Amino acid sequence: MRVLDVSTIPVLFLFLVARTISHSRSHPNLAQLPSLQLRILFKKERLQIHGHSVFDVYVKPIVSTDNNSVYYDGFATFLQGDLEFVYMIVGGAAYVVKRSLYGNGSISTQTAKCLTSSTPFDSIVEALNKLTVVSSTGDEIGCPSDVLYETSFDGQDFIICDSGDEGFVANSDELVVTVEYLDSPLGNISPPKLSDDDTSCDVVMTETSVTPMAFKLLTGNTATACSTLETC
């Protein structure tokens, strides 16, 4: 059974933001961006992270002071026996925290280190920026709105179903990412204290601008929707 490379975790965080890059001159009010829950489902049993083929990722938007760009802090937690693994992106840097747990769930020991990824982030950003409209109907993948887009990264093609105020769903041959808007914003996510000699971790994700189309997907706000991608 193949265990998915943990470097996929920050890529999944990045997936939300990377395809929003644009040279558009219009700037939606990014303060309206909600916190999000991503449910990740691997379609193939051989794909797992710490024994899990289904898990949740929670992300919180961090908007620039000029309201022109945003990045996401986020985390995902995995239990594997008496171990707990927490993958985090805070301030654009990625971390992994490993905790040994007592039987009652309290923490016995904890280590934290920087998480480096071999993923070429720049090329992913470039690829995900090429979001295009799908002409086929949503019935083929069970999309009730019939509003479909497509894109690709890391060798996988994704179909994105816009579910309106309920969120959106990204499908590929290997995984499904279901994105839902949280009613309340997540609290501040703080970086862990590193266990090794490092005092900080390298930044793997930077701020990006947001097009009206991406803003619509990330908020469910139909007032900012575009009739075509070209008008965004």
N, C-alpha and C positions, 0 to 999 in steps of 0.2 A: 504494500500500500504506500503510495507516494504522499509525502507530507509537503504541503505547499510552502514555498520559500516565504519566510516571515517578511521579506522585503515587500511582499504584496500589500501588507497592511498600509504603509504610507501611500502606496499607489492608489488604493481605494479611497483614502482621504482626498488625494490629489484629484481623483476623477471628478469630484464635485466642482472643483474650481478651475481646472485646466481648460475645459471647453468654453469658459466664459471670457477668455481673452479676446479683445477686440480693439479695433482702432476707431470705434464709434465715437462721435463727438457728444452724444447724449449720455447723461449720467443719472440713472434712477436713484431714488433715495435709498441707499444701501442700509440705512438704519432700520428699514422694514424687514430685512432678512431675518428669518427665524432660525432657531436651533433646529437641527435635523436628526432623525434616527434613520440609519441605513441598516436594513436587514440583508445580510449576505447569505445566499444559498448556493452552494456548489452542487451542480447537477450530477456530477460523477462521484461515486463513492470513494474513489481513490484520492480525491482532492480533500484534504483536511488541514486544519491548523490546530495543533494540540488536541487532536482527536475529534474536532468539531467540524461538521460540514455546514452548519447553520450558526450564525452569530450576529450580534448587533454592534454597530459602530455609532457613537454619538458625537456630533460635531457642533461647534459654536462659531458663528461668524465674528471675525475681528475686523472692523472697518477702519480704514485710514482716516486721519483727521480731516482730510480734504474731501472725504466722501466719494473718492474716485476709484478706489480699489478695495479688495477684501481678501483675506485668507481665512482658513478655518483651523481652530484648535480642535482636537478630538481625541477619543480614546476607545479602545476595545478591550474587554476583559475575558480571559479564558481560564477555566478550572480544569486541571488535569490531575486526578488523584488528590494528593495533599499539597499540590502546587497551584499557585495562581500567577498568571502572566497578564500584565497590563501593558498594552502598546499605546503610546501616546505621541501626538504631535502638538507641541506647545511653542508658540512664537516662531513657527517654521522649522523647528528642530525636532528630530524623532528620538524617542526613548523606548526602552523596554525595561519593565520592572518585574522581577521574579521574587515571589514570596513563598516561603514554606509556612504551612498552616498547621496549627494544632487541631485536634479533633473537634473542638468547639468553634472552629473558624477563625480564632484569633491568630495574629501573626507571630510566627516563631523567629524567622530570619527574613531579611530583605536585601536584595542587591538591585542596583539600577545602573544602566550603562547606555551609551549612545547607540542608536540603531542606524547603521549605515546601509545604504541600498545600492545595488549595482545597476538599478534601473536607470536608463538614460532619460532623466526628467525633461530635459529640453526637447528631445524628439517626441516624447509623449504629448507635451503641451502643443507642439506644432501639429501633431496628428489629430488631437481632440478638438482643435480649433476649427476643423473642417466638418462641421455639423451640416448635414444636408437633409432635405425633406424626403420622406419615403412616399412613393406614389401608391403603393398597395394599401388595401384596407386593413384596419386593425383586427378584423376577425381572424386573420391568420395566426396571430399570437395572443388573442384574447384581450385586445385593447379596446375598452368600451368607447373611448372618445374618438377613435379613428385618427387621432393626431399623432403621427409617427415621425421620428427622425432617425438618422443612422450616423454612426461614426465608428472609428476603430482605434485601438491602441494595443501595444504588446502582442501583436499578431492576431488579435481577436476582433471580430466585427460585432458591434452592438446595435440593437434596435431599441430606441427610447420611446416609451409610451407616455404621453402627457395625460395624467389622470386628473387634471384640474386642481381643485382645492384639496384633493386628497394626497397629492404628491406626484411622483413619476416613477416609472420602472424601466430599468435598463437590462436587456436580455442579450446574452451571448450563448454560444454552444456549450460553455462550461459553467457559467454562473448567472445568477439573477440578482440584481441590486434593486431593492424596493426602498424608495425614499419617502418618508413621511415627515410632515411639519409638526414640531412640538408646540403645544399650546403655551408653555412657559419656557423662557430662555434657560439654558444651562448656566450653572454657577461658574465662577472663574476656575480655570484648569491650570494648576501650578506645575512647573517642571519638578521632577524628583531630584533628591540629592544624590549625586553620582557616587558610586562605590569605589571607582578607580581614581587615578591621579588627575583625570580630566576635570576641568572646572566648568566647561560648557561643551555643547555639541554643535556640529556644523549645521547650518541651515540647509534644508532640502526642499523647502517649499516657500515661495515668495508671493507677495500680493499680486493680484491681477485685477484688471478692470472688468466690468460686467455689462453686457449688452442688454437691451430691453427684452430680447427673447430669453436669454439666460436668467434674467431677473424674474421673468414670468414663471419659469420652471422652478426656480429656487424659492419662490414665495407662494405660487398658486394665484397670484394677483393678475386676473385677466385684463385689468384696465391697462396694463402695459404690454399686452400681447402685440405681436407684429403679424401682419397678414402674410408676409413671406420673410424668409431669412434675409433676402436682399435688402428689404426696407429697414433692417435693424442696423 
